[in-house]
Amino acid sequence: MSQETRAMPRGILTTRMRGQRRRPVVGSGVARLAAGFGAILLVGTLILVTPLASEGGDWVHPRDALFTAVSAICVTGLTVVDTPTHWSNLGEATILVLIQIGGLGYMVGTTVVMWALGRQIGIRDRNMLRLYYGAPSMSETFSFARSVALFTLIMEGAGSLILWGAFRADGVPAGQAAWWGIFHSVSAFNNAGFSLTGRDMVPYTDNPVVLGTLIVLIIMGGIGFLPVVNLMRRRSFRRLPLDNKLIYTTSAALLVAGMLFTALVEWNNRQTLGGLPWLERPLVALFQSTSARTAGFSAIDMSALHDQTKLATIGLMFIGAAAGSTGGGLKVGAFSLLFAVMIATIRGEEEVSAFRKRIPLTVIQQATTLALYHVALVFGFSLALTFAADRPFIDLLFEAQSALSTVGLSTTGTVSLGPTAHFILILAMLAGRFSPVMLVLYMTRPHRKVPYHHPVDSVRLS
C-alpha cells in the first residue's frame, strides 16, 4: 500500500490510501512456459541441423530440423524424413529428449530441478503448475511433480525392459534391441508415435508382446498420473472423484467403440486388416483404436483405410486423451461434460450431473469454450492446407487434426505435402499443444465481479 497526502485550504490535511496494482496471476507463468519450451525447441533444432545429427554426416535443412523438433517436443510424431535412416544416434537421442521434455512438461521438469537444488518457486508458478497438470493443491506442487516424474520413469523403465526382450526374441541385435526398447517405450508413454523400425509397427502385427506393451504404455500415458494413483489408493471406482470416473468410463467406451468400428469396416480390406490372419486382426484393431486418439503408431497402412475409418479416426483424434496426461486433443473430460449437457438439455433438466454429482456452470462454460476453440482450429488449419497441397480433403482434414491433437498419424504422407504445408503443420502442432493450455490458464484467472446484470432476452435456435 502507498499513501498520498494532499494539503487542503485552512490547514486541513487529507490522506488517500492507494492500493497496489493487482499483478496478473498467470501472465508471468504463461510467458515462462512459452520461453522455456521455445528455448528447448531452439536448442533441439540447432542440434538436429548439424552434420553430427544426420546419418550421412551432412547438414540438415533447417526446415526439416525445425519440423522434427516441433513434432518431438509437441509429442506428435509427424515426420518429413525417415527417422531411422536419416538421423544418427545423436539425432535420435535428441528427438528422444525432446519427446520426454514435451510429454513430462517443462514446468514439472523445472520444479523437480529446483526441488533438488533446495530452491523455491513463486505462488503464481505453483498455481500455473497446479492448473496445467491437475495437482491437488498448491501446497502439494513439489511432491506432485516428484511423483509424476517417478511414475513416468517406472512406466518407461518397465516398458523398455519388456520391449527389449520382445525385440531381442525377434532377432534384433542386443544393443539395437535395448535402444529400440527405450526409444519406443518413451515414445509410447508420451504418446509421441516416433518409431525406429522403418515401417512403424507393421512388422509386429503377429507379436502380441510388442503391441500389448505399447497399448498399455499409450493408455497409461493418455490417462495421466492422478487417475491411476487415485485408483490404486482408493481401490474402488465408486470412491473416485468425478473427473477420474469420467476419464475411465469415456476412455474405455472410446477404446471399445474405435476397435469395433475399425474391425467392422476394415475386416475385409486386403490392404489393412483383411491382409492379416484373422487371429491377428482383433489385436491390431485394438492397437489402432488405442493409438488413434493420441499416440500415432500404426500397424497397418494408413493410406489404404476406407474413408469411413478415416472420418471415425478424425473424431477420435479430436477428442484425444485425458487432461493432465501426455496426450493432446479436446480431452475426454471436456467431451464427457458436453455429452452430459446434451443429455440434461434433452431431458429438460436444469442441472447438469454425472455419477450423481452436479457439475458447476463455470466448468461447463469452459468446456464449451474449449470445444468451440478446437473446432475453429481444425477449420482454420484444414482450410489453410487446401491452399497449400493438392490432396483429397479427407486426407488434409486428417492431417490437420492429427497435428492439432498431437497424434502423428498420416494418410497421405506428410513429406509429400510440400514446404508450405509443412510450415502450416508446424503452426498447427504448436497451437494444438500449447494454446489450449494458455486458454485454460486465462479462463481460470480471478475475474472481477460485474456489479450489474443485463436484461434477459432469448434467441431462436431453429
Buried (B, 14 or more C-beta within 10 A) or exposed (E): EEEEEEEEEEEEEEEEEEEEEEEBBBBBBBEBBBEBBBEBBEBBBBBBBBEEBBBEEEEBEEBBBBBBBBBBBBBBBBBBBEBBEBBBEBBBBBBBBBBBBBBBBBBBBBBBEBBEEEEEBEEBBBBBBBBBBBBEEEEEBBEBBBBBBEBBEEBBEBBBBBBBBBBBEBEBEEEEBBBBBBBBBBBBBBBBBBBBBEEBBBEBBBBBBBBBBBBBBBBBBBBBBBBBBBBEEEEEEEEBBBBBBBBBBBBEEBBEBBBBBBBEBBBEBEEBBBBBEEEBBBBBBBBBBBBBBBBBBBBBBBEBBBEBBBEBBBBBBBBBBBBBBBBBBBBBBBBBBBEBBEEBEEEEEEEBEBEEEEBEEEBBEBBBBBBEBBEEBBEBBBEBBBEBBEBEEBBBBBBBBBBBBBBBBBBBBBBEBEEEBBBBBBBBBBBBBBBBBBBBBEBBEEEEEEEEEEEEEEEEEE
